[in-house]
């Protein structure tokens, strides 16, 4: 299992795609800085939005949050 990306790595990956956290918040109808909760706790819809904007599966960014699910279903 890999390590979760740091918040800096996530923001950098979004920047490379020309997307900001604020843009994602606006698209999701969120208050300013709400999406930053994803850096501290699991918020599936935020994780999905960020991963989609970057172009990867959320499990690539947060393997620790998805690795446990595989064990639960086994």
VOPAGU-2260 file (C-alpha; in pm, 1 decimal, decimal comma):
REM VOPAGU-2260
SITE   aa  ch    i         X         Y         Z
SITE  UNK   A    0       0,0       0,0       0,0
SITE  UNK   A    1     133,5     344,7     -92,4
SITE  UNK   A    2     122,6     665,7     103,0
SITE  UNK   A    3    -151,6     924,3      73,6
SITE  UNK   A    4     -57,2    1231,0    -125,6
SITE  UNK   A    5      21,4    1540,4      77,7
SITE  UNK   A    6    -208,7    1839,9      48,9
SITE  UNK   A    7      73,8    2020,1    -133,9
SITE  UNK   A    8     101,2    1736,9    -388,4
SITE  UNK   A    9    -275,2    1743,1    -446,3
SITE  UNK   A   10    -280,5    2120,6    -494,6
SITE  UNK   A   11      18,7    2097,9    -729,8
SITE  UNK   A   12    -150,8    1825,9    -936,7
SITE  UNK   A   13    -466,6    2037,9    -958,3
SITE  UNK   A   14    -261,5    2343,2   -1058,5
SITE  UNK   A   15    -103,5    2143,4   -1341,1
SITE  UNK   A   16    -456,2    2074,9   -1468,8
SITE  UNK   A   17    -550,8    2441,3   -1436,0
SITE  UNK   A   18    -795,9    2377,5   -1151,9
SITE  UNK   A   19    -802,0    2533,4    -806,1
SITE  UNK   A   20    -968,0    2411,6    -490,0
SITE  UNK   A   21   -1188,7    2721,3    -505,0
SITE  UNK   A   22   -1303,3    2630,6    -856,0
SITE  UNK   A   23   -1401,9    2284,0    -734,0
SITE  UNK   A   24   -1584,4    2437,0    -438,4
SITE  UNK   A   25   -1780,1    2663,5    -669,2
SITE  UNK   A   26   -1869,2    2371,9    -898,2
SITE  UNK   A   27   -1990,7    2173,3    -596,8
SITE  UNK   A   28   -2173,3    2470,5    -444,5
SITE  UNK   A   29   -1954,7    2473,2    -132,4
SITE  UNK   A   30   -1846,1    2755,4      95,0
SITE  UNK   A   31   -1489,5    2880,9      62,2
SITE  UNK   A   32   -1232,9    2641,6     211,4
SITE  UNK   A   33   -1489,2    2365,2     272,8
SITE  UNK   A   34   -1316,6    2122,9      39,0
SITE  UNK   A   35   -1000,8    2142,9     250,9
SITE  UNK   A   36   -1172,1    1905,0     493,4
SITE  UNK   A   37   -1067,2    1631,1     253,1
SITE  UNK   A   38    -709,5    1675,6     375,1
SITE  UNK   A   39    -810,0    1571,4     728,6
SITE  UNK   A   40   -1098,5    1328,2     691,6
SITE  UNK   A   41   -1269,2    1111,0     437,7
SITE  UNK   A   42   -1528,1    1301,3     234,3
SITE  UNK   A   43   -1615,1    1084,3     -63,1
SITE  UNK   A   44   -1772,6    1349,9    -285,8
SITE  UNK   A   45   -1474,3    1582,9    -235,9
SITE  UNK   A   46   -1228,6    1300,6    -299,3
SITE  UNK   A   47   -1413,0    1206,3    -618,4
SITE  UNK   A   48   -1417,1    1567,0    -744,4
SITE  UNK   A   49   -1046,6    1617,7    -679,1
SITE  UNK   A   50    -947,3    1285,1    -831,2
SITE  UNK   A   51   -1161,6    1345,5   -1138,4
SITE  UNK   A   52   -1006,4    1690,5   -1187,9
SITE  UNK   A   53    -657,1    1539,6   -1163,6
SITE  UNK   A   54    -749,6    1243,7   -1382,8
SITE  UNK   A   55    -687,3     954,6   -1145,2
SITE  UNK   A   56    -886,5     722,1    -923,4
SITE  UNK   A   57    -933,0     850,8    -564,7
SITE  UNK   A   58    -755,2     538,2    -437,5
SITE  UNK   A   59    -438,6     661,2    -608,8
SITE  UNK   A   60    -443,6     982,0    -402,6
SITE  UNK   A   61    -569,5     830,7     -75,3
SITE  UNK   A   62    -469,7     461,1     -72,5
SITE  UNK   A   63    -509,9     437,7     305,6
SITE  UNK   A   64    -875,7     537,1     277,3
SITE  UNK   A   65    -954,5     275,7      15,3
SITE  UNK   A   66    -724,6      -8,6     115,3
SITE  UNK   A   67    -937,8     -82,3     422,7
SITE  UNK   A   68   -1250,3    -121,6     207,7
SITE  UNK   A   69   -1089,2    -408,2      17,0
SITE  UNK   A   70   -1023,1    -591,4     343,4
SITE  UNK   A   71   -1375,6    -536,5     469,6
SITE  UNK   A   72   -1529,9    -703,6     165,3
SITE  UNK   A   73   -1287,6    -996,2     172,9
